[in-house]
């Protein structure tokens, strides 16, 4: 079983958070992590994954168009996306830059696809996913790892969809 961690990042902040999330996924026995920028993700990557964690900077409070494109490509594959585990993470350049609404836009796409979505762990805030302003600090890095581990643990419990 494997979890795909896909992200879009212009400044490197979302990539840095993706790497922490992937570290958490990799900490779970029996789960492999595939970490890719969305520019390298194909529909087959989504369909092959047992879990998908998607990250984006906040652009006008929603996910980057580059990330939305891959979700749009999956719309005809809804039966194959159903029951996969999904989660989100986001970064922004300003504290009120739309981090939570960006994660909601990602989770909405996952819900439409019939995926089982997770928030971040209660110890990390327990909201829509992990987010930060600017580069992830040590606290956010820890939350990102917990987020990835939580998704991987659920994927392990559920088995392949």
C-alpha positions in Angstrom: 0.0 0.0 0.0 1.1 3.5 -0.6 0.2 7.1 0.0 0.8 9.8 -2.6 1.9 13.2 -1.2 1.5 15.7 -4.0 2.0 19.4 -3.8 2.5 22.7 -5.7 5.1 25.1 -4.5 6.6 28.2 -6.0 8.6 29.5 -3.0 9.6 26.1 -1.5 7.4 26.5 1.6 4.7 24.0 0.5 7.4 21.6 -0.6 9.1 21.8 2.8 5.8 21.0 4.5 5.2 18.2 2.0 8.5 16.7 3.0 7.5 16.7 6.7 4.1 15.1 5.8 5.9 12.4 3.8 8.3 11.7 6.7 5.2 10.9 8.8 3.8 8.6 6.1 7.1 6.8 5.9 7.1 6.2 9.7 4.3 3.7 9.4 5.3 0.1 8.7 3.9 -1.4 5.5 3.1 2.0 3.9 5.3 3.5 1.1 5.2 7.2 0.4 5.4 8.7 -3.1 6.3 12.4 -2.8 5.8 14.3 -6.0 5.3 17.9 -7.2 1.9 18.0 -8.9 3.7 18.9 -12.2 4.9 15.3 -12.2 1.6 13.6 -11.1 -0.5 11.7 -13.6 -4.0 10.3 -13.3 -2.4 6.9 -12.9 -0.6 8.1 -9.7 -3.9 9.0 -8.1 -5.6 5.8 -9.1 -2.7 3.7 -7.8 -2.6 5.4 -4.4 -4.4 4.0 -1.4 -4.2 7.5 0.2 -3.6 11.0 -1.2 -2.4 14.0 0.8 -2.5 17.2 -1.3 -0.8 20.5 -0.5 -1.0 23.9 -2.0 -0.1 27.5 -1.3 -3.2 29.6 -0.8 -4.0 31.6 -4.0 -7.0 33.8 -3.4 -8.1 31.3 -0.6 -8.3 28.3 -2.9 -5.9 25.6 -4.2 -3.4 26.4 -6.9 -4.8 25.8 -10.4 -2.0 23.3 -11.0 -3.5 21.1 -8.3 -7.1 21.6 -9.4 -6.1 20.3 -12.9 -5.2 16.9 -11.6 -8.4 16.7 -9.6 -10.4 17.7 -12.7 -8.7 14.9 -14.6 -9.9 12.4 -12.1 -13.6 13.3 -12.4 -14.3 10.5 -14.8 -12.6 8.0 -12.5 -14.8 8.6 -9.5 -15.5 4.9 -8.8 -11.7 4.3 -8.7 -11.2 7.2 -6.4 -13.9 6.3 -3.9 -12.9 5.1 -0.5 -9.3 6.2 -0.8 -8.1 8.2 2.2 -7.5 11.9 1.6 -6.1 14.9 3.5 -4.8 18.4 2.8 -2.2 20.9 3.9 -1.5 24.5 2.9 0.9 27.4 3.2 0.4 31.2 2.8 2.4 34.3 2.9 0.1 36.1 5.4 -1.7 34.9 8.5 -5.1 35.7 7.0 -4.1 34.5 3.6 -6.7 31.8 3.3 -4.9 28.6 4.5 -8.1 27.0 5.9 -10.2 27.8 2.8 -7.5 26.5 0.6 -7.6 23.2 2.5 -11.4 23.1 2.3 -11.1 23.5 -1.5 -8.8 20.5 -1.6 -11.1 18.5 0.7 -14.1 19.4 -1.4 -12.5 17.8 -4.4 -11.7 14.7 -2.5 -15.3 14.5 -1.1 -16.8 14.8 -4.6 -14.5 11.9 -5.6 -16.0 9.8 -2.8 -12.8 9.8 -0.7 -12.6 9.4 3.0 -11.1 12.7 4.3 -9.2 13.3 7.5 -8.4 16.5 9.4 -5.1 17.0 11.1 -4.7 15.2 14.4 -6.3 16.8 17.5 -2.7 17.3 18.9 -2.0 19.5 15.8 -5.1 21.6 16.1 -7.7 19.2 14.7 -9.0 21.4 11.9 -8.9 21.0 8.2 -5.3 20.0 7.8 -1.8 21.3 8.6 -1.0 24.8 7.5 1.5 27.6 8.2 2.5 31.1 7.2 5.9 31.1 5.4 8.4 28.3 5.9 7.3 25.6 8.4 8.9 26.0 11.8 9.7 23.1 14.2 6.1 23.0 15.6 4.5 22.9 12.1 7.1 20.3 11.0 6.0 18.1 13.9 2.3 18.6 13.0 3.1 17.7 9.4 4.7 14.5 10.4 1.7 13.7 12.7 -0.6 14.4 9.8 1.2 12.1 7.4 1.4 9.4 10.1 -2.4 9.7 10.8 -3.3 9.2 7.1 -0.9 6.3 6.7 -2.3 4.6 9.8 -5.8 4.8 8.5 -4.7 3.5 5.1 -3.1 0.6 6.9 -6.3 -0.1 8.9 -8.6 0.1 5.9 -6.4 -1.8 3.4 -6.6 -1.3 -0.3 -9.9 0.3 -1.5 
